[in-house]
């Protein structure tokens, strides 16, 4: 690992954090573990007069869909199911592609990394919705809404997934591309030398 000191502050500069993949997988696994109860446990606990109901993320989206709130249900399913699963898959693919040196365009891999970084800021939408609903209905006598245990699990899953993405050193994407390019040039040069007529 190439380590130098900054000329201004004296801090150690690290060229590449090659050991960051272990940190990526650590936070990735924690995020996946927390994501399972986030979809099994109730996200909202609603009390209306004498009746109570506990809804998971998907159950809440289905209820909204049945009541005609198609757009809100679609947003919740997209932000709570589709995007987290896509982030898990994208981070795992980036880490595997760098570790196993899979041949794929570096620009495309970097765009996947940027997409993961971009959608990370919208991953807490479910937690925000629960907080808003709880604050609006908390003071009502007839109804009461509070966050279920899935809210904490979902928040932890989002945080761990964001830490996993932040731990990934995107510079290794371009290092892999340069290494693969050098390998291809070496193979082409060796092929030319084999086909060249002998001199002498």
C-alpha positions in Angstrom: 0.0 0.0 0.0 1.5 3.3 -1.1 1.4 5.8 1.8 2.7 9.3 1.7 2.3 12.4 3.7 0.3 15.5 2.7 2.6 18.5 2.3 0.0 20.8 3.9 -1.4 18.9 6.9 1.0 16.0 7.3 -1.8 13.4 7.1 -1.0 10.0 5.6 -2.1 9.7 2.0 -3.2 6.2 0.8 -3.1 5.6 -2.9 -5.5 2.7 -2.9 -7.6 1.1 -0.1 -7.3 -2.5 -1.4 -8.5 -3.8 2.0 -11.7 -1.8 1.7 -13.5 -4.8 0.1 -13.6 -6.6 3.4 -15.2 -3.5 4.9 -17.6 -3.4 2.0 -18.7 -7.0 2.5 -19.0 -6.5 6.3 -21.4 -3.6 6.1 -23.2 -5.3 3.1 -23.9 -8.4 5.2 -25.1 -6.3 8.2 -27.4 -4.4 5.9 -28.8 -7.6 4.4 -29.4 -9.1 7.8 -31.3 -6.0 9.0 -33.3 -5.9 5.7 -35.0 -9.2 6.4 -36.8 -8.2 9.6 -37.5 -4.8 8.1 -39.9 -6.6 5.7 -41.2 -9.2 8.1 -41.9 -7.0 11.2 -44.7 -4.3 11.1 -43.7 -0.9 9.9 -46.8 0.9 11.2 -48.9 0.2 14.3 -52.3 1.8 13.9 -55.0 2.1 16.5 -58.4 3.3 15.5 -61.0 3.4 18.3 -61.0 -0.3 19.5 -59.3 -1.9 16.6 -55.5 -2.1 16.0 -53.6 -3.2 12.9 -49.9 -3.9 12.3 -48.8 -3.5 8.7 -45.5 -4.5 7.0 -44.1 -2.4 4.2 -45.7 -4.5 1.5 -49.0 -4.8 3.4 -49.1 -1.0 3.7 -48.4 -0.6 0.0 -51.2 -3.0 -0.8 -53.7 -1.2 1.4 -52.8 2.1 -0.3 -53.2 0.5 -3.7 -56.6 -0.9 -2.7 -57.7 2.6 -1.5 -56.8 4.1 -4.9 -53.4 5.7 -3.9 -51.6 4.0 -6.8 -48.8 6.6 -7.0 -47.9 6.5 -3.3 -48.0 2.7 -3.2 -45.7 2.6 -6.2 -43.3 5.0 -4.6 -43.2 3.0 -1.4 -42.6 -0.3 -3.2 -39.9 1.3 -5.3 -38.1 3.0 -2.4 -38.5 0.1 0.1 -38.3 -3.0 -2.0 -36.9 -2.4 -5.5 -34.2 0.1 -4.7 -32.7 -1.7 -1.7 -32.6 -5.0 -3.5 -31.0 -3.2 -6.5 -28.4 -1.6 -4.2 -27.5 -4.9 -2.6 -27.0 -6.5 -6.1 -25.1 -3.5 -7.4 -22.6 -3.3 -4.5 -22.1 -7.1 -4.5 -21.5 -7.0 -8.3 -19.0 -4.1 -8.0 -17.0 -5.8 -5.2 -17.0 -9.1 -7.1 -16.0 -7.5 -10.4 -13.0 -5.9 -8.7 -12.0 -8.9 -6.6 -12.3 -11.5 -9.4 -11.2 -9.0 -12.2 -14.3 -9.6 -14.3 -14.0 -8.1 -17.8 -16.5 -5.3 -18.1 -16.3 -1.6 -19.2 -15.0 0.6 -16.4 -17.2 3.5 -17.4 -20.3 1.3 -17.0 -19.1 0.0 -13.6 -18.5 3.6 -12.5 -22.0 4.6 -13.6 -23.4 1.8 -11.4 -21.4 3.1 -8.5 -22.6 6.7 -9.1 -26.2 5.4 -9.3 -25.8 3.6 -5.9 -24.5 6.8 -4.4 -27.3 8.9 -5.9 -30.2 6.7 -4.7 -28.7 6.4 -1.2 -30.2 9.8 -0.2 -33.7 8.6 -1.0 -33.5 5.3 0.9 -35.0 6.7 4.1 -38.3 7.7 2.6 -40.2 5.0 4.5 -38.8 6.1 7.8 -39.7 9.7 7.0 -43.2 8.7 6.1 -43.6 6.8 9.3 -42.3 9.8 11.3 -44.6 12.2 9.6 -47.7 10.0 10.1 -46.8 9.5 13.8 -46.4 13.2 14.4 -49.7 14.0 12.6 -51.9 11.4 14.2 -50.2 11.2 17.6 -52.5 13.8 19.2 -55.7 12.4 17.9 -58.1 10.8 20.4 -59.7 8.5 17.8 -56.6 7.3 16.1 -53.0 6.7 16.9 -50.1 5.8 14.7 -46.7 4.8 15.8 -43.6 3.3 14.2 -43.2 -0.4 14.4 -40.0 -2.4 15.0 -39.5 -2.6 11.2 -38.7 1.1 11.1 -35.6 0.7 13.2 -34.5 -2.4 11.2 -35.1 -0.6 7.9 -33.1 2.5 9.1 -30.2 0.2 10.2 -30.3 -1.6 6.8 -30.1 1.7 4.9 -27.3 3.0 7.1 -25.2 -0.2 6.7 -25.8 -0.2 3.0 -24.7 3.4 2.7 -21.5 2.6 4.7 -20.9 -0.4 2.5 -21.1 1.9 -0.6 -18.9 4.5 1.0 -16.3 1.9 1.9 -15.8 0.9 -1.7 -12.8 2.5 -3.3 -14.0 3.5 -6.8 -10.5 4.0 -8.0 -10.0 0.3 -8.1 -12.5 0.2 -11.0 -10.1 2.1 -13.2 -7.1 0.2 -11.9 -8.7 -3.0 -13.0 -9.5 -1.5 -16.4 -5.8 -0.4 -16.9 -4.7 -3.9 -15.8 -7.0 -5.6 -18.2 -5.9 -3.3 -21.0 -2.2 -4.0 -20.3 -3.0 -7.8 -20.4 -4.7 -7.4 -23.7 -1.8 -5.4 -25.1 0.6 -8.1 -23.9 -1.4 -10.9 -25.5 -1.6 -9.0 -28.8 2.2 -8.3 -28.7 2.9 -12.0 -28.0 0.6 -13.0 -30.9 2.4 -10.7 -33.3 5.8 -12.0 -32.2 4.7 -15.6 -32.8 3.4 -14.8 -36.3 6.4 -12.7 -37.3 8.9 -14.4 -39.7 12.2 -15.3 -38.2 15.0 -12.9 -38.8 18.6 -13.9 -39.6 
